[in-house]
Amino acid sequence: MKVEVDERGYYGSFGGAYIPEMLYPNIEELRLQYMSIIQDRDFQKDFRKLLHDYVGRPTPLFFAERLSEKYKANIYLKREDLNHTGAHKVNNTVGQILLARRLGKQKIIAETGAGQHGVATATVCALMGMECIVYMGEVDMARQKPNVERMRILGAEVRPAKSGSKTLKDATNEAMRHWINNPTDTHYIIGSVVGPHPYPDMVARFQSVISEEMKWQFKEATGNENPNHIVACVGGGSNAAGSYFHYYENDEVNLIAVEAAGKGNATGESAATTVLGTPGILHGSRTLLMQTIDGQVVEPYSISAGLDYPGIGPIHAYLFESGRGKFISVTDEEAMKAGVLMSKLEGIIPAIESAHALAALDYMQYDRDDVIALNLSGRGDKDLETYIKWGGY
Ligand SMILES: *Cc1c(COP(=O)(O)O)cnc(C)c1O
């Protein structure tokens, strides 16, 4: 099935750009230029060089022999955990900072929840010698002290968002406000396939390097560039969109998206948007989100900071609605157990986000000979405290 954004920024009925009038010039500048910049040869040369020399790509495709034995399938891990800064997020920030330079911007702003996207942004700003301001909810700053300090070491300014619940959505509002007031010299780096068009498409394109590599790596490893299943966790959905991108039209490849069910979908403490969400507007696009009947965004919950988001990107709402993607949700407990299992069987401590993807195998149907690609979006170093607190190892 073709999965493409249309001229107005929609995937089916999802997407678009629902933005305040004041933001229109910024978004319009980006919309008119992003494709020609990304497709420019010199841009691609610079992007590829940094992905190779700085990020450490291509990331390996690793046959996980002991996990395969355990699950009775052929499981390959796409090792995004080995990227510089420990996750897939840097693929996008490298792309966007190069794009910002070509747009003639000197300053970068970003919003961050747990701090991972803030760190990935501060990293590339240091690399390029660009000024960096990261908005972060005051509550999140207290919860994620190490990442706040990482950003500061890297030379970024971390600005607390003090309104509302003092978390991600408030940081996003502050970043938008900053951008409205500084449209000419500033680029806003969004961290997932969310936000107004063209962000979801742009971020998906930068992350699509994941499936681009998978195609030749699977060809080398198995003789067939297509696995039977691709499994990835979904917060906003950028690592999933990146690992699906070059496979949308291979309808025989099952695309499995894994959401966080927190303490269980019936408990009111979950982040499983396709189970609990309805269509509405979130962060500038029409998508599925968790909301009350009068449209108030519901606070999501997951043990994993990266999946603790009340919506999904419009592309995933479309994959869900069309049936091209299959959605599974797994609880904190199931993810933590899967994380420990991967650690003990493969010597890889995964990010808790990525552990959700592994836990989903228990709910999947597959044959003994099937090839399963599991996108290992990040490493578990940042989650050590959560593993310790959980303690079930
Ligand atoms: C941020 C993050 C995620 C979730 O973000 P997506 O945009 O859904 O990919 C998943 N895994 C890791 C390791 C992360 O840091």
Ligand as a Chemical Component Dictionary entry (heavy atoms), coordinates in Angstrom:
data_LIG
# 
_chem_comp.id                   LIG 
_chem_comp.type                 NON-POLYMER 
_chem_comp.pdbx_formal_charge   0 
_chem_comp.three_letter_code    LIG 
# 
loop_
_chem_comp_atom.comp_id 
_chem_comp_atom.atom_id 
_chem_comp_atom.alt_atom_id 
_chem_comp_atom.type_symbol 
_chem_comp_atom.charge 
_chem_comp_atom.model_Cartn_x 
_chem_comp_atom.model_Cartn_y 
_chem_comp_atom.model_Cartn_z 
_chem_comp_atom.pdbx_ordinal 
LIG C1 C1 C 0 12.146 8.866 22.281 1  
LIG C2 C2 C 0 12.318 7.412 22.177 2  
LIG C3 C3 C 0 11.296 6.581 21.657 3  
LIG C4 C4 C 0 9.945  7.097 21.251 4  
LIG O1 O1 O 0 9.951  8.007 20.211 5  
LIG P1 P1 P 0 9.403  7.651 18.751 6  
LIG O2 O2 O 0 9.289  8.952 18.083 7  
LIG O3 O3 O 0 8.089  6.959 18.917 8  
LIG O4 O4 O 0 10.394 6.741 18.125 9  
LIG C5 C5 C 0 11.542 5.224 21.546 10 
LIG N1 N1 N 0 12.720 4.682 21.932 11 
LIG C6 C6 C 0 13.711 5.439 22.446 12 
LIG C7 C7 C 0 14.975 4.777 22.860 13 
LIG C8 C8 C 0 13.548 6.818 22.585 14 
LIG O5 O5 O 0 14.539 7.557 23.113 15 
# 
loop_
_chem_comp_bond.comp_id 
_chem_comp_bond.atom_id_1 
_chem_comp_bond.atom_id_2 
_chem_comp_bond.value_order 
_chem_comp_bond.pdbx_ordinal 
LIG C1 C2 SING 1  
LIG C2 C3 SING 2  
LIG C2 C8 DOUB 3  
LIG C3 C4 SING 4  
LIG C3 C5 DOUB 5  
LIG C4 O1 SING 6  
LIG O1 P1 SING 7  
LIG P1 O2 DOUB 8  
LIG P1 O3 SING 9  
LIG P1 O4 SING 10 
LIG C5 N1 SING 11 
LIG N1 C6 DOUB 12 
LIG C6 C7 SING 13 
LIG C6 C8 SING 14 
LIG C8 O5 SING 15 
# 
